[in-house]
Amino acid sequence: MTPIEIERKLIIEKPSEERLRVCDSYTVSEIEQIYLHIAKGECDRIRRREYPTHTVYTRTVKRRIDSESCYEDEREISREEYEALEKGITQGTPPVRKRRHTFLF
């Protein structure tokens, strides 16, 4: 059975990083996403997520069900597979780079 992702996006006031650093289990990760294929209602992407102690590589294929949910097939891949796949970036779509702050709430 393919997992279904339900997305809910909220706009919040950005908290101070100093305040976040004192939260339980606070960590920062750097993310790079590369889109290999984008079509109406479907996308195939790879992601490199760098934590302070390790890096995780994933490949995700999403198929849209409606405006808030999609089927999501995600699996961890090796660094070598990531590096081979990143050469297939969709023309006109630069990599997406972002910083994620995670903490227990």
Secondary structure, 3 states (H helix, E strand, C coil): CCCEEECCCCCCCCCCHHHHHCCCCCEEEEEEEEEEEEECCEEEEEEEEECCCCEEEEEEEEEECCCCEEEEEEEEECHHHHHHHHHHCCCCCCCEEEEEEECCC
